[in-house]
Amino acid sequence: MAAVITDRTGWPVALVPGDRGEFTVWVGDRIVARKTLDGFPEAEAAAEAVVAALGESAPASGPDDVG
């Protein structure tokens, strides 16, 4: 899923360990996708949610400017 998100956005993805059984996709301080009782979100759906959240937050710089 991280690769799909990076491919769609051009932004690197950080994988951060969570609680046992937790899977949450964050953009900044906003949850955009998460594991539910039905299972994991589809990679494309999670990527679309990230793209939408990035569009709403309109970052001032691109991934090449980070660091």
C-alpha positions in Angstrom: 0.0 0.0 0.0 2.9 2.4 0.8 4.2 1.9 -2.8 0.8 2.7 -4.3 0.5 5.9 -2.2 4.0 7.0 -3.1 3.4 6.2 -6.8 0.2 8.2 -6.8 1.5 11.2 -4.8 5.2 11.3 -5.3 5.6 11.7 -1.6 7.5 9.2 0.6 5.5 7.2 3.1 6.6 6.6 6.7 5.6 3.3 8.2 5.1 3.7 12.0 4.4 0.7 14.2 1.0 1.0 16.0 -0.9 -1.1 18.5 -1.5 -4.8 17.7 -3.9 -5.1 14.9 -4.0 -1.4 14.1 -3.6 -0.1 10.6 -4.2 3.6 10.1 -3.3 5.9 7.2 -2.6 9.5 8.3 -2.0 12.7 6.4 -0.6 15.1 8.9 -2.9 14.9 11.9 -5.9 13.6 9.9 -6.9 9.9 9.6 -7.8 9.2 5.9 -8.1 5.4 5.9 -8.0 2.6 8.5 -8.5 -1.0 9.1 -12.1 -1.9 10.1 -13.9 -5.0 11.2 -14.2 -5.8 7.5 -10.4 -5.7 7.0 -7.8 -3.5 5.5 -8.7 -0.6 3.1 -8.0 -1.3 -0.5 -4.7 0.2 -1.6 -6.3 2.3 -4.4 -9.0 3.6 -2.0 -6.4 4.6 0.6 -4.3 6.3 -2.1 -7.3 8.3 -3.3 -8.0 9.4 0.3 -4.4 10.5 0.6 -4.6 12.4 -2.7 -7.8 14.1 -1.6 -6.3 15.1 1.8 -3.2 16.5 0.1 -5.3 18.5 -2.3 -7.2 20.0 0.6 -4.1 20.8 2.6 -2.2 22.1 -0.5 1.4 21.7 0.7 3.5 24.7 -0.1 6.5 22.5 -1.3 6.9 19.3 -3.1 8.6 16.1 -1.8 11.9 17.2 -3.3 11.9 20.2 -1.1 11.6 18.2 2.2 14.7 17.5 4.2 
